[in-house]
């Protein structure tokens, strides 16, 4: 019997009767990663009303599903409400989300607004609609969050979305920035959270396939996907296939920033760096120092016969060994 055909009959919360051992392990992994993100960035607090922006895609379905589970077991009380913006794209299946959310007993709002026509009228022919569409959607959803009193707005961006945004800004925007897991909106009216920040897209794809969410495609408007982002996503997927740990390492780098090792003068005070030397002197450890044009060195006040000393034995592993450790002056370089 394969792993996917496990005979484990133990009921599993929110698994829709799925008995696969692999699914259970994946579900546990995703729940842990979402819990860690919420904890690390203090995304959800006692009494919060979390508005989950659900588009009908795999990411937002997964986010909603996991948050509803965590709501049941969390040591704090918070509410979850699903909100979808029906932008009136031609062919949009208007019955899918209300049917699914009602069957699951999830409170929801469906906002109807013809942003599709607005985008079509302002975006030149042949250009992609994604950017303008996204801005209009965010504006409507953020305003509605304040209207209903939602204290947090949860978005379905995952780890790979965050990395893709980082590389888009690096390659095309001339800036080192991505999507933060938690953000105060520019107008300070909403706190945005991304509980899937630690979750890999490939795991979300597997999860959504197991759960058989009623996925609504994002290309109903007929617009070509943003080519730059598509190329970045392809690059990340190829890296992940060839080097499975690379994306995790890159995301870790976003959490381990060393401003003094970059070049942003607003982030680090390079201009006022100053020495803090002591009187201790460390002679050059080597065999010899050649000195040339000594008279000019002397005029500069520099030594014309600097002293040397043999290699410091404190860097040796053992007196009997001939192999020496290389002394590291600045390990950051």
Secondary structure, DSSP 8 states (H G I E B T S, - for coil): --GGG-------TTSTT---HHHHHHHHHHHHHHHHHHHHTT---TT-EEEEE--SSHHHHHHHHHHHHHHHH-SS--EEEEEEEE---TT--HHHHHHHHHHTT--EEEEE--HHHHHHHHS-TTS-SHHHHHHHHHHHHHHHHHHHT-SEEE----HHHHHHHHHHIIIIISS-----SEEE-TTSS-EEE-TTTT--HHHHHHHHHHHT-----S-TT-----HHHHHHHHHHHHHHHH-TTHHHHHHHHHTS--GGGS--TTTS--TT------S----EESS-----SHHHHHHTT--SS--EE---GGGBS-TT---B----S-TT-
